[in-house]
Amino acid sequence: MENLAILLLVIFLVAMPMAYCVKEGAEEVDEWFDKLPYAKQKVTKLHFFFHDRFAGKHNRTAVRVAHGPETDKSPTSFGLVFIMDDPLTERMNPTSKELGRAQGLYAFSGQDELSLLMSFNLVFTTGEFNGSTLTVLGRNPAVPHREMPIVGGSGVFRMARGVASAKLRSFNMTTVSMGEVDQAFIQSIEHRANLDNIEIEGIPLIDLSLSHTTDINLLVSEIGNACKNWGFFQVINHGVPWKLLEKIKVAAKAFFDQPVEEKRKVKRDEVNAMGYHESEHTKNVRDWKEVFDFLIKDPSFLPASPETEDDEIRTLSNQWPETPPQFREVCQTYAREVEKLGYKLLELISLSLGLPSNRLNGYFEDHTTMMRLNHYPPCPCPELALGVGRHKDAGALTIVAQDDVGGLQVRRKSDDVWVPVKPTPNALVINVGDTIQVWSNEAYESMEHRVVVNSERERFSIPVFFFPSHYVMVKPLEELVNEGNPPKYKPYNFGKFFVARNRSDYKKLEVQNIQISDFKII
């Protein structure tokens, strides 16, 4: 499915004297002009479809060329400018007969309302109007029906005047068809990303091999400091083969490059929560992404509902697509390797808290760990949307492989500045989740993070979310609490918490999702 904003234009054209007596050359034009007083006006009505492809990887027909200093803060994208060369077709289907092109520019010109300044030529390339043009110049407001003046033309439309009546028929945000768009993707002004490239200190990079030191205590100390001060770090020499990292990235791209109809064969829903999904919400704002989810343990089990009195347990099973070939095999092989790394990291974190290395392992006997493939298509207005809005992860740990595009940002604990996580070759990004924040009684904190998008390149990331068993009661570890450091959280059931958190994946809620702050002891 194309990434289209399709405008239905019905054009009424008046006053084309001697419209079909066109001659070539300066003398012939002068002769034609001299006879104008005796010519009759002619009315021509045209009806066609206008396709504006401003996002996606292929076949863009409109490109962003400029923006103003305050565009990224504007709710109406004030100052944003696109150049277009859009096809005009006989029918709504973009593959129907092409009648011509719309060439020119449009600019977001409203400060308080969404409104465009349109200046373009309708260039006809087939039929009786082949070689002729019409010039449209006017205001295009965001209303169901709009009119723009026709101020001139060439060929059979010399000295034309008239009106172009336009109606929006379809609006799809990306090549993967993220659905009809209203304001669902638009972040509130205070949560939009600053897209300026700012050099800033990054999160810690930790070498997990012991070749650089003979003292494991130094490695444990580095892990502890990163968890305490950042809640995020990157690791190298982590044991996941780099060839496998490359394979999983290739597999992710191969899956998402398929037609949306093929991907939707394994579409997930509120009953079957594993598979493909293109309309996830974070903080009740829709994310600019599409995902594929699967369980490392298949099947896995979760509560049927977040209600305390409901004891029903539901079974979750994976859905695997038939294509691309070897997709399932590559995903499962990668997941097994990252699972090993996950247990290694849990042991290092446990040691950093002064606990036995295996202290946390028992919480994962029937773990509900999930792996996700993320695809963030190019976004025509990255000032307004986010790939994933600000959030904290509900589980214990998240291990993320990302490509070289970048986009992940972490809110720095010391000053609340959003810090980009610069991609490091063959490194994996690790972050502490809410569960470890509670277990550690806030010695370690789960930090907010988000993903920004761009208008030029798609981005892929592959997170593995380490979730405890659904029946685990999450509470501060007994060894870490005392009279001077009392428990900061009431116990909660992980499965119930996770199910409640995921209610907004499919629709916007009237209230914010449940957070661990709801269990905080004041």
DRENKESE-581263 format. One line per field, with one value per residue (C-alpha): x negated, y negated, z; residue in three letters. Coordinates in Angstrom, 1 decimal. Last residue first. Example, Ala and Ser with C-alpha at 12.3 -4.5 7.8 and 13.67 -1.06 7.14 Angstrom:
BEGIN
x: [-13.7 | -12.3]
y: [1.1 | 4.5]
z: [7.1 | 7.8]
rest: [SER | ALA]
//
This chain:
BEGIN
x: [-4.6 | -4.7 | -4.8 | -2.4 | -0.9 | -4.4 | -4.9 | -2.7 | 0.8 | 1.7 | 2.7 | 6.4 | 9.0 | 7.5 | 6.4 | 6.7 | 4.8 | 1.7 | 3.5 | 4.4 | 0.8 | 0.0 | 2.9 | 1.6 | -1.9 | -0.7 | 1.5 | -1.4 | -3.8 | -1.7 | -2.2 | -3.9 | -3.8 | -6.8 | -9.4 | -10.4 | -12.2 | -15.9 | -17.0 | -14.9 | -16.0 | -15.5 | -18.0 | -18.1 | -14.3 | -14.2 | -11.7 | -8.5 | -7.3 | -5.0 | -5.8 | -2.9 | -3.5 | -7.1 | -9.6 | -9.9 | -13.1 | -12.2 | -14.3 | -14.6 | -15.4 | -15.7 | -15.2 | -15.3 | -14.0 | -15.9 | -15.1 | -12.3 | -13.6 | -12.2 | -12.8 | -12.6 | -11.9 | -13.4 | -12.4 | -14.8 | -14.2 | -16.1 | -18.7 | -19.1 | -15.3 | -14.3 | -16.5 | -13.6 | -11.4 | -13.8 | -14.6 | -11.0 | -10.6 | -13.2 | -17.0 | -18.4 | -20.9 | -22.0 | -23.9 | -27.2 | -28.2 | -29.1 | -28.2 | -25.0 | -24.8 | -22.2 | -20.9 | -20.6 | -17.4 | -18.2 | -16.5 | -19.4 | -21.1 | -18.9 | -19.5 | -16.3 | -17.4 | -17.1 | -16.9 | -17.0 | -20.1 | -20.5 | -23.4 | -21.1 | -19.9 | -20.1 | -18.4 | -18.5 | -15.7 | -15.9 | -13.5 | -10.2 | -7.9 | -10.0 | -9.7 | -8.1 | -8.5 | -6.8 | -8.0 | -8.7 | -7.8 | -5.6 | -5.5 | -9.0 | -9.4 | -7.0 | -7.4 | -8.3 | -10.7 | -9.6 | -10.3 | -10.5 | -10.7 | -11.2 | -10.2 | -11.3 | -9.3 | -10.2 | -7.3 | -9.5 | -8.4 | -11.5 | -12.4 | -11.9 | -14.2 | -17.2 | -17.2 | -19.5 | -21.8 | -24.8 | -24.5 | -23.6 | -25.8 | -23.7 | -26.5 | -26.4 | -22.7 | -23.4 | -26.2 | -23.9 | -21.0 | -23.5 | -24.5 | -20.9 | -20.1 | -23.2 | -21.9 | -18.5 | -20.2 | -21.6 | -18.3 | -16.5 | -19.0 | -18.4 | -14.6 | -14.6 | -16.9 | -14.8 | -11.5 | -12.6 | -14.2 | -12.2 | -10.4 | -7.6 | -5.3 | -4.7 | -4.9 | -2.3 | -3.5 | -1.3 | 0.1 | 2.2 | 4.7 | 4.9 | 8.2 | 7.9 | 10.0 | 10.4 | 7.5 | 8.7 | 5.8 | 7.4 | 6.6 | 3.5 | 0.4 | -1.1 | -3.7 | -3.6 | -6.2 | -9.0 | -11.0 | -7.7 | -7.1 | -6.4 | -6.5 | -6.3 | -5.2 | -6.3 | -5.3 | -3.7 | -0.1 | 0.3 | 2.1 | -1.1 | -2.5 | -0.1 | -0.6 | 0.9 | -1.0 | -0.9 | -2.4 | -2.5 | -1.8 | 1.0 | 3.7 | 6.8 | 6.2 | 5.0 | 2.0 | 1.6 | 0.0 | 1.7 | 1.3 | -2.2 | -1.2 | 1.5 | -1.1 | -3.3 | -6.7 | -9.5 | -8.8 | -9.8 | -12.9 | -14.0 | -13.7 | -15.5 | -18.4 | -18.7 | -18.5 | -21.2 | -23.6 | -23.3 | -23.9 | -27.1 | -28.1 | -27.9 | -26.1 | -28.8 | -28.7 | -32.1 | -30.5 | -27.9 | -25.9 | -24.5 | -21.2 | -19.7 | -22.0 | -23.6 | -22.6 | -22.5 | -25.8 | -27.5 | -26.4 | -27.6 | -31.0 | -31.3 | -30.6 | -33.2 | -35.8 | -34.8 | -35.5 | -39.2 | -41.7 | -40.9 | -40.8 | -40.4 | -37.5 | -35.0 | -31.8 | -33.3 | -31.1 | -30.1 | -28.5 | -25.6 | -26.6 | -28.1 | -26.5 | -27.1 | -23.9 | -22.3 | -19.1 | -16.0 | -14.5 | -11.8 | -8.2 | -7.0 | -6.2 | -4.4 | -1.9 | -2.8 | -0.8 | -0.4 | 3.3 | 4.3 | 6.2 | 4.6 | 6.1 | 4.1 | 0.4 | 0.3 | -3.1 | -4.3 | -3.6 | -1.1 | 1.9 | 4.4 | 7.4 | 10.2 | 9.3 | 11.6 | 10.5 | 12.4 | 10.1 | 11.5 | 11.4 | 9.3 | 7.5 | 5.3 | 3.9 | 5.6 | 5.2 | 1.4 | 0.7 | 2.4 | 3.6 | 4.8 | 6.8 | 8.0 | 8.2 | 11.3 | 11.6 | 13.9 | 13.4 | 11.3 | 7.6 | 7.1 | 5.6 | 4.8 | 4.1 | 2.2 | 3.1 | 1.6 | 3.1 | 0.9 | 1.1 | -1.2 | 1.5 | 4.9 | 6.6 | 5.3 | 2.2 | -0.6 | 1.3 | -0.8 | 1.1 | -1.2 | -1.8 | -1.6 | 0.3 | 0.1 | 1.2 | 3.4 | 3.4 | 4.6 | 2.9 | -0.3 | 0.9 | -1.5 | -2.5 | -4.1 | -3.3 | -5.4 | -5.3 | -4.5 | -1.2 | -1.6 | 0.4 | 3.2 | 1.9 | 4.2 | 4.8 | 2.0 | 2.7 | 6.3 | 8.5 | 9.2 | 8.0 | 4.7 | 2.7 | -0.9 | -2.7 | -5.9 | -6.2 | -8.5 | -7.7 | -8.0 | -7.5 | -7.2 | -4.3 | -4.1 | -0.6 | -1.3 | -4.5 | -7.5 | -9.4 | -8.6 | -10.1 | -13.3 | -11.4 | -11.5 | -12.9 | -13.1 | -10.8 | -10.2 | -7.1 | -6.7 | -8.3 | -8.6 | -10.3 | -11.3 | -8.3 | -7.0 | -5.6 | -3.6 | -1.1 | 1.5 | 4.0 | 7.1 | 9.0 | 12.1 | 11.9 | 14.7 | 14.1 | 16.1 | 15.4 | 15.4 | 16.0 | 13.3 | 13.8 | 11.9 | 9.1 | 8.2 | 5.1 | 3.8 | 3.8 | 1.9 | -0.6 | -0.9 | -1.5 | -4.2 | -6.0 | -6.0 | -3.4 | 0.3 | 3.3 | 6.8 | 8.4 | 9.0 | 10.0 | 11.0 | 10.4 | 12.8 | 13.9 | 12.4 | 14.2 | 11.8 | 12.8 | 9.8 | 9.8 | 6.7 | 4.9 | 2.3 | 0.4 | -2.1 | -1.4 | 0.0]
y: [-7.8 | -4.1 | -3.8 | -1.3 | -3.8 | -5.0 | -1.6 | -2.9 | -2.0 | -3.5 | -7.2 | -7.9 | -8.3 | -5.5 | -5.6 | -2.2 | 1.0 | 0.9 | -1.0 | 2.1 | 3.2 | 1.7 | 3.6 | 6.9 | 6.1 | 5.2 | 8.3 | 10.5 | 8.8 | 9.1 | 6.1 | 5.6 | 2.1 | 0.0 | -2.2 | 0.5 | -0.9 | -2.0 | -3.1 | -0.4 | 2.2 | 3.0 | 4.4 | 8.1 | 8.3 | 7.5 | 4.7 | 6.0 | 7.8 | 10.7 | 13.3 | 15.2 | 14.0 | 15.3 | 12.5 | 10.4 | 9.9 | 7.7 | 8.4 | 5.4 | 5.5 | 2.1 | 0.9 | -2.6 | -4.1 | -7.0 | -10.5 | -12.2 | -11.3 | -9.6 | -10.0 | -7.1 | -7.5 | -6.9 | -7.3 | -5.8 | -2.7 | -3.5 | -1.5 | -1.9 | -2.5 | 0.4 | 2.7 | 5.1 | 2.0 | 0.5 | 4.0 | 4.5 | 1.0 | 1.8 | 1.4 | 0.7 | 2.5 | 1.4 | 4.0 | 3.3 | 4.7 | 1.3 | -1.5 | -3.5 | -6.8 | -6.7 | -10.3 | -12.2 | -13.9 | -16.3 | -15.6 | -17.1 | -14.3 | -11.4 | -11.8 | -11.2 | -8.6 | -8.9 | -6.2 | -7.6 | -6.2 | -5.2 | -2.7 | 0.3 | 1.2 | 4.3 | 3.9 | 5.8 | 4.8 | 5.8 | 6.4 | 5.7 | 2.7 | 0.5 | -3.2 | -5.6 | -8.7 | -8.2 | -5.6 | -6.5 | -10.0 | -12.6 | -16.3 | -17.5 | -14.3 | -15.6 | -13.6 | -10.4 | -7.8 | -4.3 | -3.1 | 0.8 | 2.6 | 6.4 | 7.5 | 10.3 | 11.3 | 12.8 | 14.4 | 16.2 | 19.5 | 20.0 | 16.3 | 15.2 | 17.9 | 16.3 | 13.1 | 14.2 | 16.3 | 14.0 | 13.7 | 10.1 | 7.0 | 4.9 | 5.2 | 8.9 | 9.0 | 6.8 | 9.1 | 12.1 | 10.4 | 9.5 | 13.2 | 14.3 | 11.8 | 12.8 | 16.4 | 15.1 | 13.1 | 16.2 | 18.0 | 15.0 | 14.9 | 18.6 | 18.1 | 15.1 | 16.7 | 19.9 | 18.0 | 15.9 | 18.9 | 18.0 | 14.6 | 15.6 | 18.2 | 15.8 | 17.1 | 16.6 | 17.3 | 18.6 | 17.0 | 19.0 | 17.3 | 17.6 | 17.0 | 15.8 | 12.7 | 11.0 | 8.6 | 7.4 | 7.0 | 9.6 | 13.1 | 13.4 | 14.4 | 17.6 | 18.6 | 21.0 | 20.7 | 19.5 | 16.9 | 15.2 | 13.3 | 9.7 | 8.0 | 4.2 | 1.2 | -2.4 | -6.0 | -5.5 | -6.6 | -8.8 | -7.4 | -7.4 | -5.0 | -3.6 | -0.7 | -1.0 | 1.2 | 4.7 | 8.1 | 11.1 | 12.1 | 10.6 | 13.1 | 11.9 | 8.1 | 8.4 | 9.6 | 9.6 | 12.7 | 12.5 | 8.7 | 8.9 | 10.2 | 7.6 | 4.9 | 5.9 | 7.2 | 4.9 | 5.4 | 9.1 | 8.6 | 5.7 | 7.8 | 10.8 | 8.6 | 7.2 | 10.7 | 11.9 | 9.0 | 9.7 | 13.4 | 12.6 | 10.5 | 13.5 | 12.8 | 13.2 | 9.7 | 8.5 | 5.0 | 3.6 | 0.4 | -1.3 | -2.5 | -3.1 | -6.2 | -6.9 | -3.8 | -1.2 | -2.6 | -2.7 | 0.9 | 2.3 | 0.5 | 1.9 | 5.4 | 5.1 | 3.9 | 6.7 | 9.2 | 8.4 | 9.7 | 6.7 | 6.0 | 9.6 | 10.0 | 9.6 | 7.6 | 4.4 | 1.5 | -1.6 | -4.2 | -6.5 | -9.4 | -12.8 | -15.3 | -16.6 | -18.2 | -17.5 | -19.6 | -17.4 | -18.7 | -16.1 | -16.8 | -16.2 | -19.8 | -20.5 | -17.6 | -14.7 | -14.2 | -10.6 | -10.3 | -13.7 | -12.2 | -9.6 | -6.7 | -3.6 | -2.9 | -1.7 | -0.1 | -2.6 | -5.3 | -7.9 | -7.0 | -9.7 | -9.0 | -11.1 | -14.7 | -16.9 | -19.7 | -22.3 | -24.0 | -27.3 | -29.2 | -31.4 | -30.6 | -33.0 | -30.3 | -26.9 | -25.3 | -25.7 | -27.6 | -28.4 | -31.1 | -31.9 | -28.9 | -29.8 | -27.3 | -25.8 | -23.5 | -20.8 | -18.6 | -21.4 | -21.6 | -24.8 | -25.1 | -28.7 | -29.7 | -29.5 | -27.0 | -27.2 | -25.1 | -23.5 | -22.2 | -19.7 | -17.0 | -18.6 | -16.4 | -13.2 | -12.7 | -14.7 | -17.4 | -19.6 | -21.0 | -23.7 | -24.5 | -27.1 | -25.9 | -27.8 | -25.3 | -25.6 | -23.8 | -26.4 | -28.8 | -29.5 | -28.8 | -28.8 | -25.2 | -25.4 | -23.8 | -23.6 | -23.0 | -20.3 | -18.4 | -15.8 | -14.4 | -12.1 | -8.9 | -5.9 | -3.9 | -2.6 | -5.2 | -3.8 | -6.8 | -7.0 | -9.0 | -9.8 | -13.0 | -12.1 | -14.4 | -16.3 | -18.1 | -20.5 | -20.6 | -23.5 | -23.6 | -27.1 | -26.4 | -22.7 | -23.3 | -22.4 | -24.5 | -23.5 | -21.7 | -24.5 | -27.2 | -27.9 | -27.5 | -24.6 | -23.8 | -21.2 | -18.3 | -16.1 | -15.2 | -12.5 | -9.7 | -6.5 | -4.3 | -4.4 | -5.9 | -9.4 | -12.3 | -10.6 | -13.1 | -11.6 | -13.9 | -12.3 | -13.6 | -15.6 | -18.3 | -20.7 | -23.0 | -26.2 | -28.2 | -31.9 | -33.1 | -34.9 | -38.3 | -40.3 | -37.7 | -38.1 | -40.2 | -37.6 | -34.8 | -37.0 | -37.8 | -34.1 | -33.3 | -35.9 | -34.6 | -30.9 | -28.1 | -28.2 | -27.3 | -27.4 | -25.0 | -27.4 | -30.3 | -32.1 | -30.0 | -31.7 | -29.3 | -26.2 | -24.1 | -21.7 | -18.7 | -17.6 | -14.4 | -14.6 | -11.5 | -11.7 | -8.6 | -6.1 | -3.4 | 0.0]
z: [50.5 | 49.7 | 45.9 | 44.4 | 41.9 | 41.1 | 39.5 | 36.7 | 35.6 | 32.2 | 32.0 | 31.8 | 29.0 | 27.1 | 23.4 | 21.7 | 20.9 | 23.0 | 25.7 | 27.7 | 27.9 | 31.3 | 32.9 | 31.6 | 32.9 | 36.4 | 36.6 | 35.6 | 37.9 | 41.0 | 43.3 | 46.6 | 48.2 | 47.3 | 49.2 | 51.7 | 54.7 | 54.4 | 57.9 | 59.6 | 57.1 | 53.4 | 51.0 | 52.2 | 52.1 | 48.4 | 47.6 | 46.1 | 43.0 | 43.6 | 40.9 | 39.4 | 35.8 | 35.8 | 35.4 | 32.3 | 30.4 | 27.4 | 24.3 | 22.0 | 18.2 | 16.6 | 13.0 | 11.5 | 8.3 | 6.9 | 5.5 | 7.5 | 10.9 | 14.0 | 17.7 | 20.1 | 23.8 | 27.3 | 30.9 | 33.4 | 35.6 | 38.8 | 40.8 | 44.5 | 44.3 | 46.6 | 44.6 | 43.9 | 43.0 | 40.5 | 39.2 | 38.3 | 36.8 | 34.1 | 33.9 | 30.5 | 28.3 | 24.8 | 22.7 | 21.0 | 17.6 | 16.2 | 18.6 | 17.9 | 19.8 | 22.6 | 22.4 | 25.7 | 26.7 | 29.5 | 32.8 | 34.9 | 36.8 | 35.7 | 32.0 | 30.0 | 27.5 | 23.7 | 21.0 | 17.5 | 15.9 | 12.2 | 12.7 | 13.6 | 17.1 | 19.2 | 22.6 | 25.8 | 28.3 | 31.9 | 34.8 | 33.2 | 33.0 | 30.8 | 31.3 | 28.9 | 26.7 | 23.3 | 20.8 | 17.1 | 18.0 | 16.2 | 15.7 | 14.8 | 12.8 | 10.2 | 7.0 | 9.0 | 7.7 | 8.8 | 12.3 | 12.3 | 15.6 | 16.0 | 19.5 | 21.8 | 24.9 | 28.2 | 30.1 | 32.6 | 34.0 | 36.2 | 36.0 | 39.6 | 40.8 | 39.0 | 41.1 | 43.9 | 41.6 | 41.9 | 45.7 | 46.8 | 47.3 | 44.9 | 42.3 | 42.7 | 41.7 | 38.8 | 37.6 | 38.0 | 36.1 | 33.4 | 32.9 | 32.9 | 30.1 | 28.1 | 28.0 | 26.9 | 24.2 | 22.7 | 22.8 | 21.2 | 18.3 | 17.5 | 17.7 | 15.4 | 12.8 | 12.7 | 12.5 | 9.5 | 7.7 | 4.5 | 4.6 | 4.7 | 6.2 | 9.2 | 12.7 | 15.4 | 18.9 | 21.7 | 24.8 | 27.3 | 29.6 | 33.3 | 35.2 | 38.8 | 38.4 | 41.8 | 41.3 | 37.9 | 35.4 | 33.1 | 31.7 | 33.8 | 31.8 | 30.5 | 28.0 | 25.1 | 23.8 | 25.9 | 24.0 | 23.1 | 19.9 | 18.8 | 15.4 | 15.4 | 13.3 | 14.1 | 14.6 | 18.0 | 18.8 | 21.8 | 24.9 | 27.0 | 24.4 | 21.7 | 19.3 | 15.8 | 13.5 | 15.1 | 13.9 | 16.1 | 19.7 | 21.8 | 20.7 | 22.5 | 22.4 | 18.8 | 16.8 | 13.0 | 11.6 | 8.2 | 8.6 | 7.4 | 4.0 | 3.5 | 4.6 | 1.6 | 2.7 | 3.5 | 7.3 | 7.2 | 5.1 | 7.3 | 10.4 | 8.9 | 7.8 | 11.4 | 12.8 | 10.5 | 11.3 | 15.0 | 14.3 | 12.5 | 15.5 | 17.7 | 21.1 | 23.7 | 25.3 | 24.0 | 24.0 | 26.4 | 26.3 | 29.4 | 30.9 | 34.3 | 34.3 | 37.6 | 39.7 | 36.9 | 35.3 | 38.7 | 39.5 | 36.1 | 36.5 | 40.0 | 38.8 | 36.1 | 38.7 | 41.1 | 38.3 | 38.8 | 36.2 | 33.9 | 30.2 | 29.3 | 31.6 | 28.8 | 29.5 | 28.1 | 29.3 | 27.4 | 29.7 | 28.3 | 26.1 | 26.9 | 24.5 | 21.0 | 19.9 | 16.5 | 16.4 | 16.3 | 19.6 | 20.3 | 21.1 | 24.7 | 25.7 | 22.5 | 22.9 | 20.6 | 17.4 | 16.2 | 17.1 | 15.6 | 12.7 | 10.5 | 8.8 | 9.2 | 9.7 | 6.1 | 5.9 | 3.3 | 5.8 | 7.1 | 5.1 | 4.2 | 2.0 | 0.3 | 1.1 | -1.0 | -3.4 | -5.4 | -7.9 | -9.2 | -12.4 | -14.7 | -17.8 | -19.7 | -21.9 | -21.1 | -24.5 | -24.1 | -20.9 | -17.7 | -15.3 | -11.8 | -10.8 | -7.3 | -4.5 | -2.8 | 0.2 | 1.4 | 4.5 | 6.3 | 6.9 | 4.9 | 1.4 | 0.6 | -2.9 | -6.2 | -8.9 | -12.4 | -15.2 | -17.9 | -21.5 | -23.1 | -23.5 | -23.0 | -25.7 | -24.1 | -22.0 | -20.3 | -18.4 | -16.1 | -13.2 | -11.9 | -8.3 | -5.4 | -2.3 | 1.0 | 3.6 | 6.7 | 10.1 | 12.5 | 15.0 | 13.2 | 9.7 | 6.7 | 6.3 | 2.9 | -0.4 | -3.6 | -7.3 | -9.8 | -10.1 | -12.8 | -15.6 | -16.7 | -15.2 | -15.8 | -12.6 | -10.4 | -7.7 | -7.3 | -6.9 | -10.6 | -13.6 | -12.0 | -11.3 | -10.2 | -7.7 | -8.3 | -5.0 | -3.0 | 0.7 | 3.2 | 7.0 | 8.5 | 10.9 | 11.7 | 13.1 | 16.8 | 16.5 | 18.6 | 15.8 | 13.4 | 15.7 | 13.7 | 10.4 | 8.0 | 4.6 | 1.8 | 2.7 | -0.2 | -2.2 | -4.8 | -2.8 | -4.8 | -2.2 | 1.4 | 3.1 | 3.5 | 1.4 | -1.3 | -2.6 | -5.0 | -6.8 | -8.2 | -11.2 | -12.4 | -15.0 | -16.0 | -19.0 | -19.6 | -22.8 | -23.3 | -26.8 | -28.8 | -30.4 | -27.9 | -28.0 | -31.6 | -31.0 | -28.5 | -31.1 | -33.5 | -30.8 | -30.0 | -33.7 | -33.9 | -30.8 | -31.8 | -31.7 | -32.4 | -30.2 | -31.8 | -29.3 | -26.4 | -28.6 | -25.4 | -22.3 | -19.8 | -17.1 | -15.5 | -12.9 | -11.3 | -9.1 | -7.1 | -5.0 | -2.8 | -1.9 | 1.0 | 0.2 | 1.5 | -0.9 | 0.0]
rest: [ILE | ILE | LYS | PHE | ASP | SER | ILE | GLN | ILE | ASN | GLN | VAL | GLU | LEU | LYS | LYS | TYR | ASP | SER | ARG | ASN | ARG | ALA | VAL | PHE | PHE | LYS | GLY | PHE | ASN | TYR | PRO | LYS | TYR | LYS | PRO | PRO | ASN | GLY | GLU | ASN | VAL | LEU | GLU | GLU | LEU | PRO | LYS | VAL | MET | VAL | TYR | HIS | SER | PRO | PHE | PHE | PHE | VAL | PRO | ILE | SER | PHE | ARG | GLU | ARG | GLU | SER | ASN | VAL | VAL | VAL | ARG | HIS | GLU | MET | SER | GLU | TYR | ALA | GLU | ASN | SER | TRP | VAL | GLN | ILE | THR | ASP | GLY | VAL | ASN | ILE | VAL | LEU | ALA | ASN | PRO | THR | PRO | LYS | VAL | PRO | VAL | TRP | VAL | ASP | ASP | SER | LYS | ARG | ARG | VAL | GLN | LEU | GLY | GLY | VAL | ASP | ASP | GLN | ALA | VAL | ILE | THR | LEU | ALA | GLY | ALA | ASP | LYS | HIS | ARG | GLY | VAL | GLY | LEU | ALA | LEU | GLU | PRO | CYS | PRO | CYS | PRO | PRO | TYR | HIS | ASN | LEU | ARG | MET | MET | THR | THR | HIS | ASP | GLU | PHE | TYR | GLY | ASN | LEU | ARG | ASN | SER | PRO | LEU | GLY | LEU | SER | LEU | SER | ILE | LEU | GLU | LEU | LEU | LYS | TYR | GLY | LEU | LYS | GLU | VAL | GLU | ARG | ALA | TYR | THR | GLN | CYS | VAL | GLU | ARG | PHE | GLN | PRO | PRO | THR | GLU | PRO | TRP | GLN | ASN | SER | LEU | THR | ARG | ILE | GLU | ASP | ASP | GLU | THR | GLU | PRO | SER | ALA | PRO | LEU | PHE | SER | PRO | ASP | LYS | ILE | LEU | PHE | ASP | PHE | VAL | GLU | LYS | TRP | ASP | ARG | VAL | ASN | LYS | THR | HIS | GLU | SER | GLU | HIS | TYR | GLY | MET | ALA | ASN | VAL | GLU | ASP | ARG | LYS | VAL | LYS | ARG | LYS | GLU | GLU | VAL | PRO | GLN | ASP | PHE | PHE | ALA | LYS | ALA | ALA | VAL | LYS | ILE | LYS | GLU | LEU | LEU | LYS | TRP | PRO | VAL | GLY | HIS | ASN | ILE | VAL | GLN | PHE | PHE | GLY | TRP | ASN | LYS | CYS | ALA | ASN | GLY | ILE | GLU | SER | VAL | LEU | LEU | ASN | ILE | ASP | THR | THR | HIS | SER | LEU | SER | LEU | ASP | ILE | LEU | PRO | ILE | GLY | GLU | ILE | GLU | ILE | ASN | ASP | LEU | ASN | ALA | ARG | HIS | GLU | ILE | SER | GLN | ILE | PHE | ALA | GLN | ASP | VAL | GLU | GLY | MET | SER | VAL | THR | THR | MET | ASN | PHE | SER | ARG | LEU | LYS | ALA | SER | ALA | VAL | GLY | ARG | ALA | MET | ARG | PHE | VAL | GLY | SER | GLY | GLY | VAL | ILE | PRO | MET | GLU | ARG | HIS | PRO | VAL | ALA | PRO | ASN | ARG | GLY | LEU | VAL | THR | LEU | THR | SER | GLY | ASN | PHE | GLU | GLY | THR | THR | PHE | VAL | LEU | ASN | PHE | SER | MET | LEU | LEU | SER | LEU | GLU | ASP | GLN | GLY | SER | PHE | ALA | TYR | LEU | GLY | GLN | ALA | ARG | GLY | LEU | GLU | LYS | SER | THR | PRO | ASN | MET | ARG | GLU | THR | LEU | PRO | ASP | ASP | MET | ILE | PHE | VAL | LEU | GLY | PHE | SER | THR | PRO | SER | LYS | ASP | THR | GLU | PRO | GLY | HIS | ALA | VAL | ARG | VAL | ALA | THR | ARG | ASN | HIS | LYS | GLY | ALA | PHE | ARG | ASP | HIS | PHE | PHE | PHE | HIS | LEU | LYS | THR | VAL | LYS | GLN | LYS | ALA | TYR | PRO | LEU | LYS | ASP | PHE | TRP | GLU | ASP | VAL | GLU | GLU | ALA | GLY | GLU | LYS | VAL | CYS | TYR | ALA | MET | PRO | MET | ALA | VAL | LEU | PHE | ILE | VAL | LEU | LEU | LEU | ILE | ALA | LEU | ASN | GLU | MET]
//
